[in-house]
Amino acid sequence: MSKKIDTYTVQQTAMALGVTPKRVRQMIAEGKLTAFSTSPVTIKQIEVLELRVSREKSAGERVAHATPKTNTANAELLSQISSLIEQSTETNKRALELMQASAERNEQNLMAQVNELKAEIDRLRARRFWKK
């Protein structure tokens, strides 16, 4: 009894590696992957999984290698963002204060106009131009 070898299609390989099917075909042409069969093109699962693990390890090493600089850059960026938020907050507070002062002036002006109109109504009533 022959043992069946598990294989992936080009599409499955692409999904497993996080690349496009076109890139899988390029990897086969470059010799990074070996086609197990040609119609349809299949690749041994074990080969795909080994490649994925090696790619993840090398990506992890790149991330670990870049981390100190990245952490410093992130800290600087967070500091700048915090400063901008603080400035924005102060600007917004000042804008709100100015809007409140403006609203208070508008209210005072409107109340003055209302009082003037009430006085005018009282004068007209006194002259009998106006009846209740």
A tleap script that builds the chain and sets N, CA, C and O, in Angstrom:
source leaprc.protein.ff14SB
mol = sequence {
  NMET SER LYS LYS ILE ASP THR TYR THR VAL
  GLN GLN THR ALA MET ALA LEU GLY VAL THR
  PRO LYS ARG VAL ARG GLN MET ILE ALA GLU
  GLY LYS LEU THR ALA PHE SER THR SER PRO
  VAL THR ILE LYS GLN ILE GLU VAL LEU GLU
  LEU ARG VAL SER ARG GLU LYS SER ALA GLY
  GLU ARG VAL ALA HIE ALA THR PRO LYS THR
  ASN THR ALA ASN ALA GLU LEU LEU SER GLN
  ILE SER SER LEU ILE GLU GLN SER THR GLU
  THR ASN LYS ARG ALA LEU GLU LEU MET GLN
  ALA SER ALA GLU ARG ASN GLU GLN ASN LEU
  MET ALA GLN VAL ASN GLU LEU LYS ALA GLU
  ILE ASP ARG LEU ARG ALA ARG ARG PHE TRP
  LYS CLYS
}
set mol.1.N position { 0.842 -1.172 0.000 }
set mol.1.CA position { 0.000 0.000 0.000 }
set mol.1.C position { 0.887 1.235 0.000 }
set mol.1.O position { 1.748 1.385 0.867 }
set mol.2.N position { 0.681 2.118 -0.967 }
set mol.2.CA position { 1.515 3.308 -1.069 }
set mol.2.C position { 0.973 4.422 -0.172 }
set mol.2.O position { -0.233 4.565 0.027 }
set mol.3.N position { 1.896 5.186 0.348 }
set mol.3.CA position { 1.534 6.288 1.233 }
set mol.3.C position { 1.282 7.533 0.386 }
set mol.3.O position { 2.105 7.901 -0.452 }
set mol.4.N position { 0.130 8.182 0.614 }
set mol.4.CA position { -0.231 9.381 -0.149 }
set mol.4.C position { 0.498 10.586 0.440 }
set mol.4.O position { 0.529 10.765 1.657 }
set mol.5.N position { 1.079 11.405 -0.422 }
set mol.5.CA position { 1.785 12.611 0.009 }
set mol.5.C position { 0.804 13.767 -0.025 }
set mol.5.O position { 0.130 13.998 -1.029 }
set mol.6.N position { 0.729 14.504 1.102 }
set mol.6.CA position { -0.157 15.663 1.169 }
set mol.6.C position { 0.462 16.827 0.418 }
set mol.6.O position { 1.640 17.146 0.582 }
set mol.7.N position { -0.367 17.453 -0.413 }
set mol.7.CA position { 0.122 18.568 -1.225 }
set mol.7.C position { -0.840 19.741 -1.139 }
set mol.7.O position { -1.995 19.603 -0.737 }
set mol.8.N position { -0.331 20.881 -1.524 }
set mol.8.CA position { -1.124 22.102 -1.638 }
set mol.8.C position { -1.182 22.505 -3.105 }
set mol.8.O position { -0.246 22.261 -3.867 }
set mol.9.N position { -2.282 23.118 -3.487 }
set mol.9.CA position { -2.355 23.728 -4.813 }
set mol.9.C position { -1.618 25.066 -4.736 }
set mol.9.O position { -1.199 25.497 -3.662 }
set mol.10.N position { -1.470 25.703 -5.875 }
set mol.10.CA position { -0.810 27.013 -5.906 }
set mol.10.C position { -1.598 28.000 -5.047 }
set mol.10.O position { -1.014 28.782 -4.296 }
set mol.11.N position { -2.921 27.961 -5.159 }
set mol.11.CA position { -3.770 28.869 -4.383 }
set mol.11.C position { -3.612 28.606 -2.879 }
set mol.11.O position { -3.471 29.547 -2.099 }
set mol.12.N position { -3.636 27.344 -2.476 }
set mol.12.CA position { -3.480 27.004 -1.067 }
set mol.12.C position { -2.097 27.402 -0.553 }
set mol.12.O position { -1.957 27.880 0.573 }
set mol.13.N position { -1.092 27.203 -1.379 }
set mol.13.CA position { 0.262 27.588 -1.002 }
set mol.13.C position { 0.344 29.099 -0.807 }
set mol.13.O position { 0.952 29.587 0.146 }
set mol.14.N position { -0.275 29.819 -1.721 }
set mol.14.CA position { -0.284 31.285 -1.618 }
set mol.14.C position { -0.925 31.720 -0.306 }
set mol.14.O position { -0.413 32.606 0.378 }
set mol.15.N position { -2.042 31.097 0.040 }
set mol.15.CA position { -2.726 31.441 1.290 }
set mol.15.C position { -1.854 31.096 2.495 }
set mol.15.O position { -1.780 31.875 3.445 }
set mol.16.N position { -1.200 29.951 2.467 }
set mol.16.CA position { -0.362 29.515 3.588 }
set mol.16.C position { 0.839 30.439 3.784 }
set mol.16.O position { 1.273 30.666 4.914 }
set mol.17.N position { 1.368 30.964 2.700 }
set mol.17.CA position { 2.553 31.820 2.784 }
set mol.17.C position { 2.207 33.302 2.846 }
set mol.17.O position { 3.073 34.129 3.133 }
set mol.18.N position { 0.955 33.642 2.582 }
set mol.18.CA position { 0.564 35.046 2.598 }
set mol.18.C position { 1.077 35.814 1.399 }
set mol.18.O position { 1.437 36.987 1.501 }
set mol.19.N position { 1.106 35.141 0.263 }
set mol.19.CA position { 1.549 35.766 -0.984 }
set mol.19.C position { 0.494 35.505 -2.058 }
set mol.19.O position { -0.519 34.855 -1.803 }
set mol.20.N position { 0.742 36.010 -3.234 }
set mol.20.CA position { -0.188 35.784 -4.341 }
set mol.20.C position { 0.171 34.490 -5.066 }
set mol.20.O position { 1.304 34.019 -4.966 }
set mol.21.N position { -0.789 33.907 -5.799 }
set mol.21.CA position { -0.481 32.723 -6.602 }
set mol.21.C position { 0.636 33.002 -7.620 }
set mol.21.O position { 1.454 32.129 -7.911 }
set mol.22.N position { 0.657 34.220 -8.151 }
set mol.22.CA position { 1.713 34.577 -9.103 }
set mol.22.C position { 3.079 34.492 -8.426 }
set mol.22.O position { 4.046 34.025 -9.026 }
set mol.23.N position { 3.155 34.949 -7.165 }
set mol.23.CA position { 4.421 34.884 -6.425 }
set mol.23.C position { 4.817 33.434 -6.165 }
set mol.23.O position { 6.004 33.108 -6.186 }
set mol.24.N position { 3.837 32.557 -5.919 }
set mol.24.CA position { 4.133 31.134 -5.711 }
set mol.24.C position { 4.775 30.567 -6.971 }
set mol.24.O position { 5.767 29.842 -6.893 }
set mol.25.N position { 4.215 30.893 -8.125 }
set mol.25.CA position { 4.784 30.404 -9.381 }
set mol.25.C position { 6.212 30.942 -9.577 }
set mol.25.O position { 7.088 30.225 -10.061 }
set mol.26.N position { 6.438 32.211 -9.197 }
set mol.26.CA position { 7.785 32.775 -9.275 }
set mol.26.C position { 8.740 32.023 -8.347 }
set mol.26.O position { 9.886 31.759 -8.710 }
set mol.27.N position { 8.269 31.684 -7.161 }
set mol.27.CA position { 9.109 30.960 -6.201 }
set mol.27.C position { 9.465 29.572 -6.731 }
set mol.27.O position { 10.564 29.072 -6.492 }
set mol.28.N position { 8.530 28.955 -7.450 }
set mol.28.CA position { 8.822 27.659 -8.077 }
set mol.28.C position { 9.887 27.850 -9.150 }
set mol.28.O position { 10.834 27.069 -9.238 }
set mol.29.N position { 9.728 28.903 -9.973 }
set mol.29.CA position { 10.705 29.175 -11.035 }
set mol.29.C position { 12.077 29.514 -10.450 }
set mol.29.O position { 13.101 29.170 -11.042 }
set mol.30.N position { 12.110 30.188 -9.288 }
set mol.30.CA position { 13.371 30.562 -8.650 }
set mol.30.C position { 14.009 29.396 -7.890 }
set mol.30.O position { 15.162 29.480 -7.468 }
set mol.31.N position { 13.255 28.312 -7.718 }
set mol.31.CA position { 13.783 27.158 -7.004 }
set mol.31.C position { 13.566 27.214 -5.494 }
set mol.31.O position { 14.085 26.368 -4.766 }
set mol.32.N position { 12.816 28.185 -5.021 }
set mol.32.CA position { 12.525 28.273 -3.583 }
set mol.32.C position { 11.483 27.241 -3.171 }
set mol.32.O position { 11.433 26.824 -2.014 }
set mol.33.N position { 10.654 26.835 -4.127 }
set mol.33.CA position { 9.668 25.770 -3.933 }
set mol.33.C position { 9.826 24.776 -5.074 }
set mol.33.O position { 10.278 25.124 -6.165 }
set mol.34.N position { 9.445 23.533 -4.800 }
set mol.34.CA position { 9.522 22.502 -5.828 }
set mol.34.C position { 8.119 22.010 -6.129 }
set mol.34.O position { 7.364 21.641 -5.230 }
set mol.35.N position { 7.784 22.013 -7.408 }
set mol.35.CA position { 6.477 21.513 -7.818 }
set mol.35.C position { 6.482 19.993 -7.699 }
set mol.35.O position { 7.373 19.327 -8.225 }
set mol.36.N position { 5.483 19.447 -7.006 }
set mol.36.CA position { 5.371 17.997 -6.851 }
set mol.36.C position { 4.731 17.388 -8.091 }
set mol.36.O position { 5.149 16.334 -8.570 }
set mol.37.N position { 3.707 18.072 -8.602 }
set mol.37.CA position { 3.087 17.639 -9.861 }
set mol.37.C position { 2.804 18.870 -10.697 }
set mol.37.O position { 2.823 19.995 -10.198 }
set mol.38.N position { 2.538 18.644 -11.987 }
set mol.38.CA position { 2.373 19.787 -12.882 }
set mol.38.C position { 0.959 19.994 -13.384 }
set mol.38.O position { 0.660 21.065 -13.912 }
set mol.39.N position { 0.091 19.033 -13.247 }
set mol.39.CA position { -1.255 19.216 -13.779 }
set mol.39.C position { -2.288 18.689 -12.796 }
set mol.39.O position { -2.624 17.508 -12.876 }
set mol.40.N position { -2.789 19.452 -11.917 }
set mol.40.CA position { -2.466 20.846 -11.612 }
set mol.40.C position { -1.172 20.928 -10.828 }
set mol.40.O position { -0.686 19.933 -10.290 }
set mol.41.N position { -0.622 22.136 -10.773 }
set mol.41.CA position { 0.633 22.337 -10.045 }
set mol.41.C position { 0.347 22.180 -8.554 }
set mol.41.O position { -0.536 22.842 -8.008 }
set mol.42.N position { 1.103 21.297 -7.904 }
set mol.42.CA position { 0.986 21.113 -6.464 }
set mol.42.C position { 2.367 21.138 -5.833 }
set mol.42.O position { 3.373 20.861 -6.487 }
set mol.43.N position { 2.397 21.475 -4.549 }
set mol.43.CA position { 3.642 21.554 -3.794 }
set mol.43.C position { 3.444 20.743 -2.518 }
set mol.43.O position { 2.354 20.748 -1.946 }
set mol.44.N position { 4.471 20.058 -2.074 }
set mol.44.CA position { 4.364 19.274 -0.847 }
set mol.44.C position { 4.060 20.202 0.333 }
set mol.44.O position { 4.686 21.249 0.498 }
set mol.45.N position { 3.088 19.793 1.144 }
set mol.45.CA position { 2.698 20.595 2.302 }
set mol.45.C position { 3.863 20.826 3.242 }
set mol.45.O position { 4.042 21.932 3.752 }
set mol.46.N position { 4.649 19.799 3.474 }
set mol.46.CA position { 5.767 19.919 4.408 }
set mol.46.C position { 6.753 20.974 3.944 }
set mol.46.O position { 7.307 21.709 4.761 }
set mol.47.N position { 6.978 21.057 2.636 }
set mol.47.CA position { 7.888 22.052 2.082 }
set mol.47.C position { 7.324 23.465 2.296 }
set mol.47.O position { 8.057 24.387 2.654 }
set mol.48.N position { 6.021 23.620 2.072 }
set mol.48.CA position { 5.363 24.917 2.261 }
set mol.48.C position { 5.449 25.339 3.726 }
set mol.48.O position { 5.772 26.486 4.034 }
set mol.49.N position { 5.156 24.401 4.621 }
set mol.49.CA position { 5.168 24.718 6.049 }
set mol.49.C position { 6.576 25.056 6.539 }
set mol.49.O position { 6.750 25.963 7.353 }
set mol.50.N position { 7.562 24.341 6.050 }
set mol.50.CA position { 8.949 24.632 6.432 }
set mol.50.C position { 9.357 26.026 5.944 }
set mol.50.O position { 10.019 26.775 6.663 }
set mol.51.N position { 8.956 26.363 4.718 }
set mol.51.CA position { 9.272 27.683 4.180 }
set mol.51.C position { 8.577 28.767 5.005 }
set mol.51.O position { 9.167 29.805 5.305 }
set mol.52.N position { 7.330 28.519 5.364 }
set mol.52.CA position { 6.588 29.495 6.164 }
set mol.52.C position { 7.261 29.723 7.517 }
set mol.52.O position { 7.398 30.862 7.961 }
set mol.53.N position { 7.674 28.650 8.162 }
set mol.53.CA position { 8.348 28.769 9.458 }
set mol.53.C position { 9.648 29.554 9.315 }
set mol.53.O position { 9.937 30.428 10.133 }
set mol.54.N position { 10.429 29.252 8.291 }
set mol.54.CA position { 11.699 29.961 8.108 }
set mol.54.C position { 11.461 31.445 7.801 }
set mol.54.O position { 12.218 32.302 8.257 }
set mol.55.N position { 10.412 31.745 7.033 }
set mol.55.CA position { 10.083 33.141 6.731 }
set mol.55.C position { 9.644 33.874 7.992 }
set mol.55.O position { 10.018 35.029 8.200 }
set mol.56.N position { 8.839 33.202 8.849 }
set mol.56.CA position { 8.386 33.824 10.095 }
set mol.56.C position { 9.553 34.086 11.029 }
set mol.56.O position { 9.603 35.125 11.688 }
set mol.57.N position { 10.512 33.133 11.094 }
set mol.57.CA position { 11.685 33.323 11.950 }
set mol.57.C position { 12.503 34.507 11.472 }
set mol.57.O position { 12.920 35.338 12.279 }
set mol.58.N position { 12.741 34.597 10.163 }
set mol.58.CA position { 13.553 35.702 9.649 }
set mol.58.C position { 12.821 37.028 9.823 }
set mol.58.O position { 13.456 38.053 10.073 }
set mol.59.N position { 11.497 37.022 9.695 }
set mol.59.CA position { 10.722 38.247 9.927 }
set mol.59.C position { 10.796 38.630 11.397 }
set mol.59.O position { 10.906 39.812 11.720 }
set mol.60.N position { 10.738 37.647 12.294 }
set mol.60.CA position { 10.849 37.909 13.726 }
set mol.60.C position { 12.197 38.492 14.083 }
set mol.60.O position { 12.288 39.384 14.926 }
set mol.61.N position { 13.253 37.990 13.444 }
set mol.61.CA position { 14.593 38.520 13.695 }
set mol.61.C position { 14.699 39.957 13.209 }
set mol.61.O position { 15.323 40.790 13.867 }
set mol.62.N position { 14.098 40.254 12.069 }
set mol.62.CA position { 14.128 41.632 11.563 }
set mol.62.C position { 13.396 42.552 12.512 }
set mol.62.O position { 13.865 43.658 12.782 }
set mol.63.N position { 12.247 42.118 13.028 }
set mol.63.CA position { 11.471 42.929 13.969 }
set mol.63.C position { 12.258 43.120 15.256 }
set mol.63.O position { 12.331 44.236 15.770 }
set mol.64.N position { 12.850 42.052 15.788 }
set mol.64.CA position { 13.621 42.146 17.023 }
set mol.64.C position { 14.823 43.055 16.837 }
set mol.64.O position { 15.199 43.801 17.740 }
set mol.65.N position { 15.417 42.985 15.658 }
set mol.65.CA position { 16.582 43.808 15.373 }
set mol.65.C position { 16.209 45.287 15.284 }
set mol.65.O position { 16.988 46.145 15.701 }
set mol.66.N position { 15.051 45.590 14.757 }
set mol.66.CA position { 14.619 46.971 14.564 }
set mol.66.C position { 13.902 47.540 15.781 }
set mol.66.O position { 13.638 48.742 15.822 }
set mol.67.N position { 13.584 46.729 16.759 }
set mol.67.CA position { 12.774 47.169 17.883 }
set mol.67.C position { 13.336 48.343 18.665 }
set mol.67.O position { 12.580 49.278 18.931 }
set mol.68.N position { 14.628 48.369 19.060 }
set mol.68.CA position { 15.103 49.506 19.847 }
set mol.68.C position { 14.906 50.845 19.153 }
set mol.68.O position { 14.458 51.804 19.781 }
set mol.69.N position { 15.228 50.925 17.884 }
set mol.69.CA position { 15.022 52.166 17.144 }
set mol.69.C position { 13.543 52.469 17.028 }
set mol.69.O position { 13.112 53.613 17.170 }
set mol.70.N position { 12.779 51.435 16.769 }
set mol.70.CA position { 11.343 51.611 16.616 }
set mol.70.C position { 10.720 52.097 17.922 }
set mol.70.O position { 9.863 52.981 17.909 }
set mol.71.N position { 11.149 51.519 19.059 }
set mol.71.CA position { 10.611 51.947 20.346 }
set mol.71.C position { 10.937 53.402 20.618 }
set mol.71.O position { 10.087 54.141 21.116 }
set mol.72.N position { 12.155 53.830 20.300 }
set mol.72.CA position { 12.543 55.220 20.491 }
set mol.72.C position { 11.713 56.126 19.598 }
set mol.72.O position { 11.220 57.167 20.032 }
set mol.73.N position { 11.565 55.720 18.353 }
set mol.73.CA position { 10.760 56.515 17.417 }
set mol.73.C position { 9.316 56.576 17.881 }
set mol.73.O position { 8.681 57.627 17.805 }
set mol.74.N position { 8.794 55.450 18.364 }
set mol.74.CA position { 7.417 55.437 18.856 }
set mol.74.C position { 7.257 56.343 20.058 }
set mol.74.O position { 6.252 57.046 20.169 }
set mol.75.N position { 8.231 56.342 20.967 }
set mol.75.CA position { 8.162 57.198 22.154 }
set mol.75.C position { 8.171 58.666 21.750 }
set mol.75.O position { 7.422 59.474 22.298 }
set mol.76.N position { 9.033 59.007 20.778 }
set mol.76.CA position { 9.075 60.392 20.290 }
set mol.76.C position { 7.759 60.771 19.627 }
set mol.76.O position { 7.246 61.871 19.830 }
set mol.77.N position { 7.224 59.867 18.845 }
set mol.77.CA position { 5.963 60.122 18.165 }
set mol.77.C position { 4.830 60.296 19.175 }
set mol.77.O position { 4.009 61.204 19.041 }
set mol.78.N position { 4.787 59.433 20.177 }
set mol.78.CA position { 3.765 59.563 21.220 }
set mol.78.C position { 3.901 60.879 21.963 }
set mol.78.O position { 2.900 61.509 22.304 }
set mol.79.N position { 5.130 61.295 22.215 }
set mol.79.CA position { 5.362 62.570 22.880 }
set mol.79.C position { 4.842 63.732 22.029 }
set mol.79.O position { 4.202 64.650 22.541 }
set mol.80.N position { 5.123 63.681 20.733 }
set mol.80.CA position { 4.653 64.724 19.828 }
set mol.80.C position { 3.130 64.738 19.755 }
set mol.80.O position { 2.513 65.804 19.763 }
set mol.81.N position { 2.533 63.564 19.684 }
set mol.81.CA position { 1.070 63.473 19.625 }
set mol.81.C position { 0.469 64.038 20.899 }
set mol.81.O position { -0.507 64.786 20.850 }
set mol.82.N position { 1.049 63.682 22.043 }
set mol.82.CA position { 0.568 64.185 23.326 }
set mol.82.C position { 0.641 65.705 23.372 }
set mol.82.O position { -0.286 66.374 23.829 }
set mol.83.N position { 1.763 66.239 22.890 }
set mol.83.CA position { 1.934 67.690 22.856 }
set mol.83.C position { 0.886 68.348 21.956 }
set mol.83.O position { 0.307 69.373 22.315 }
set mol.84.N position { 0.650 67.760 20.799 }
set mol.84.CA position { -0.356 68.303 19.883 }
set mol.84.C position { -1.756 68.253 20.485 }
set mol.84.O position { -2.543 69.187 20.330 }
set mol.85.N position { -2.055 67.163 21.169 }
set mol.85.CA position { -3.367 67.044 21.811 }
set mol.85.C position { -3.516 68.110 22.883 }
set mol.85.O position { -4.566 68.741 23.006 }
set mol.86.N position { -2.452 68.306 23.660 }
set mol.86.CA position { -2.492 69.323 24.713 }
set mol.86.C position { -2.698 70.713 24.117 }
set mol.86.O position { -3.508 71.497 24.609 }
set mol.87.N position { -1.949 71.009 23.043 }
set mol.87.CA position { -2.098 72.301 22.371 }
set mol.87.C position { -3.503 72.448 21.807 }
set mol.87.O position { -4.120 73.507 21.919 }
set mol.88.N position { -4.001 71.382 21.203 }
set mol.88.CA position { -5.338 71.397 20.626 }
set mol.88.C position { -6.375 71.621 21.711 }
set mol.88.O position { -7.335 72.369 21.521 }
set mol.89.N position { -6.180 70.971 22.850 }
set mol.89.CA position { -7.110 71.122 23.960 }
set mol.89.C position { -7.119 72.561 24.456 }
set mol.89.O position { -8.184 73.124 24.709 }
set mol.90.N position { -5.939 73.159 24.596 }
set mol.90.CA position { -5.851 74.548 25.037 }
set mol.90.C position { -6.503 75.483 24.017 }
set mol.90.O position { -7.209 76.422 24.385 }
set mol.91.N position { -6.261 75.217 22.743 }
set mol.91.CA position { -6.869 76.019 21.687 }
set mol.91.C position { -8.386 75.887 21.730 }
set mol.91.O position { -9.107 76.877 21.610 }
set mol.92.N position { -8.862 74.664 21.901 }
set mol.92.CA position { -10.308 74.444 21.979 }
set mol.92.C position { -10.911 75.135 23.193 }
set mol.92.O position { -11.997 75.707 23.107 }
set mol.93.N position { -10.206 75.085 24.332 }
set mol.93.CA position { -10.699 75.767 25.531 }
set mol.93.C position { -10.823 77.255 25.274 }
set mol.93.O position { -11.829 77.876 25.618 }
set mol.94.N position { -9.788 77.823 24.664 }
set mol.94.CA position { -9.799 79.264 24.373 }
set mol.94.C position { -10.925 79.604 23.395 }
set mol.94.O position { -11.616 80.608 23.567 }
set mol.95.N position { -11.109 78.776 22.381 }
set mol.95.CA position { -12.197 79.006 21.416 }
set mol.95.C position { -13.547 78.938 22.109 }
set mol.95.O position { -14.429 79.748 21.825 }
set mol.96.N position { -13.719 77.979 23.016 }
set mol.96.CA position { -14.976 77.875 23.751 }
set mol.96.C position { -15.204 79.089 24.648 }
set mol.96.O position { -16.331 79.571 24.771 }
set mol.97.N position { -14.144 79.580 25.270 }
set mol.97.CA position { -14.261 80.777 26.108 }
set mol.97.C position { -14.687 81.977 25.269 }
set mol.97.O position { -15.547 82.757 25.678 }
set mol.98.N position { -14.080 82.117 24.095 }
set mol.98.CA position { -14.441 83.228 23.206 }
set mol.98.C position { -15.877 83.099 22.722 }
set mol.98.O position { -16.596 84.094 22.630 }
set mol.99.N position { -16.298 81.872 22.411 }
set mol.99.CA position { -17.680 81.661 21.959 }
set mol.99.C position { -18.659 81.970 23.086 }
set mol.99.O position { -19.722 82.542 22.845 }
set mol.100.N position { -18.308 81.596 24.309 }
set mol.100.CA position { -19.174 81.862 25.450 }
set mol.100.C position { -19.297 83.369 25.679 }
set mol.100.O position { -20.390 83.879 25.928 }
set mol.101.N position { -18.171 84.073 25.594 }
set mol.101.CA position { -18.194 85.531 25.766 }
set mol.101.C position { -19.048 86.176 24.681 }
set mol.101.O position { -19.821 87.097 24.948 }
set mol.102.N position { -18.900 85.683 23.460 }
set mol.102.CA position { -19.696 86.212 22.351 }
set mol.102.C position { -21.178 85.945 22.573 }
set mol.102.O position { -22.010 86.820 22.338 }
set mol.103.N position { -21.508 84.744 23.025 }
set mol.103.CA position { -22.916 84.405 23.281 }
set mol.103.C position { -23.485 85.287 24.390 }
set mol.103.O position { -24.634 85.722 24.319 }
set mol.104.N position { -22.671 85.545 25.415 }
set mol.104.CA position { -23.132 86.413 26.504 }
set mol.104.C position { -23.378 87.831 25.998 }
set mol.104.O position { -24.371 88.458 26.367 }
set mol.105.N position { -22.469 88.345 25.145 }
set mol.105.CA position { -22.673 89.687 24.566 }
set mol.105.C position { -23.924 89.719 23.710 }
set mol.105.O position { -24.696 90.676 23.771 }
set mol.106.N position { -24.133 88.669 22.906 }
set mol.106.CA position { -25.343 88.600 22.074 }
set mol.106.C position { -26.593 88.592 22.939 }
set mol.106.O position { -27.577 89.263 22.630 }
set mol.107.N position { -26.548 87.828 24.025 }
set mol.107.CA position { -27.706 87.779 24.934 }
set mol.107.C position { -27.964 89.148 25.547 }
set mol.107.O position { -29.114 89.574 25.650 }
set mol.108.N position { -26.900 89.843 25.955 }
set mol.108.CA position { -27.068 91.183 26.529 }
set mol.108.C position { -27.653 92.148 25.507 }
set mol.108.O position { -28.528 92.950 25.832 }
set mol.109.N position { -27.163 92.066 24.260 }
set mol.109.CA position { -27.689 92.928 23.196 }
set mol.109.C position { -29.159 92.641 22.936 }
set mol.109.O position { -29.960 93.562 22.776 }
set mol.110.N position { -29.511 91.354 22.896 }
set mol.110.CA position { -30.915 90.994 22.655 }
set mol.110.C position { -31.811 91.451 23.817 }
set mol.110.O position { -32.922 91.934 23.595 }
set mol.111.N position { -31.327 91.298 25.039 }
set mol.111.CA position { -32.109 91.736 26.202 }
set mol.111.C position { -32.294 93.256 26.171 }
set mol.111.O position { -33.356 93.768 26.524 }
set mol.112.N position { -31.252 93.967 25.745 }
set mol.112.CA position { -31.349 95.422 25.626 }
set mol.112.C position { -32.404 95.790 24.585 }
set mol.112.O position { -33.203 96.703 24.796 }
set mol.113.N position { -32.401 95.066 23.447 }
set mol.113.CA position { -33.408 95.326 22.408 }
set mol.113.C position { -34.807 95.013 22.920 }
set mol.113.O position { -35.743 95.765 22.647 }
set mol.114.N position { -34.966 93.925 23.653 }
set mol.114.CA position { -36.267 93.558 24.224 }
set mol.114.C position { -36.736 94.661 25.169 }
set mol.114.O position { -37.895 95.073 25.126 }
set mol.115.N position { -35.828 95.135 26.024 }
set mol.115.CA position { -36.193 96.200 26.960 }
set mol.115.C position { -36.575 97.484 26.230 }
set mol.115.O position { -37.520 98.165 26.628 }
set mol.116.N position { -35.836 97.825 25.148 }
set mol.116.CA position { -36.181 98.997 24.349 }
set mol.116.C position { -37.563 98.840 23.727 }
set mol.116.O position { -38.348 99.788 23.710 }
set mol.117.N position { -37.864 97.639 23.213 }
set mol.117.CA position { -39.180 97.391 22.605 }
set mol.117.C position { -40.289 97.462 23.652 }
set mol.117.O position { -41.367 97.987 23.374 }
set mol.118.N position { -40.038 96.943 24.848 }
set mol.118.CA position { -41.032 97.047 25.928 }
set mol.118.C position { -41.280 98.514 26.286 }
set mol.118.O position { -42.422 98.922 26.500 }
set mol.119.N position { -40.206 99.301 26.348 }
set mol.119.CA position { -40.344 100.725 26.655 }
set mol.119.C position { -41.148 101.423 25.566 }
set mol.119.O position { -41.997 102.266 25.853 }
set mol.120.N position { -40.871 101.064 24.309 }
set mol.120.CA position { -41.617 101.656 23.184 }
set mol.120.C position { -43.098 101.292 23.271 }
set mol.120.O position { -43.953 102.139 23.015 }
set mol.121.N position { -43.414 100.044 23.629 }
set mol.121.CA position { -44.813 99.614 23.796 }
set mol.121.C position { -45.462 100.419 24.912 }
set mol.121.O position { -46.596 100.873 24.767 }
set mol.122.N position { -44.763 100.598 26.012 }
set mol.122.CA position { -45.298 101.383 27.127 }
set mol.122.C position { -45.562 102.820 26.697 }
set mol.122.O position { -46.591 103.383 27.073 }
set mol.123.N position { -44.662 103.439 25.916 }
set mol.123.CA position { -44.874 104.817 25.423 }
set mol.123.C position { -46.097 104.875 24.520 }
set mol.123.O position { -46.906 105.799 24.611 }
set mol.124.N position { -46.225 103.860 23.629 }
set mol.124.CA position { -47.381 103.840 22.715 }
set mol.124.C position { -48.680 103.648 23.488 }
set mol.124.O position { -49.693 104.257 23.145 }
set mol.125.N position { -48.669 102.831 24.501 }
set mol.125.CA position { -49.865 102.643 25.327 }
set mol.125.C position { -50.226 103.936 26.058 }
set mol.125.O position { -51.393 104.296 26.211 }
set mol.126.N position { -49.174 104.613 26.500 }
set mol.126.CA position { -49.423 105.876 27.216 }
set mol.126.C position { -50.054 106.898 26.284 }
set mol.126.O position { -50.835 107.728 26.750 }
set mol.127.N position { -49.758 106.878 25.013 }
set mol.127.CA position { -50.333 107.800 24.034 }
set mol.127.C position { -51.641 107.266 23.475 }
set mol.127.O position { -52.302 107.940 22.685 }
set mol.128.N position { -52.008 106.093 23.869 }
set mol.128.CA position { -53.245 105.426 23.462 }
set mol.128.C position { -53.226 104.984 21.993 }
set mol.128.O position { -54.275 104.879 21.357 }
set mol.129.N position { -52.038 104.730 21.467 }
set mol.129.CA position { -51.936 104.163 20.124 }
set mol.129.C position { -52.056 102.649 20.180 }
set mol.129.O position { -52.152 101.976 19.153 }
set mol.130.N position { -52.050 102.155 21.338 }
set mol.130.CA position { -52.002 100.702 21.496 }
set mol.130.C position { -53.024 100.290 22.503 }
set mol.130.O position { -53.106 100.880 23.581 }
set mol.131.N position { -53.801 99.300 22.188 }
set mol.131.CA position { -54.765 98.776 23.134 }
set mol.131.C position { -54.436 97.340 23.408 }
set mol.131.O position { -53.920 96.627 22.548 }
set mol.132.N position { -54.742 96.913 24.630 }
set mol.132.CA position { -54.509 95.538 24.996 }
set mol.132.C position { -55.496 94.632 24.326 }
set mol.132.O position { -55.450 93.417 24.521 }
savepdb mol mol.pdb
quit
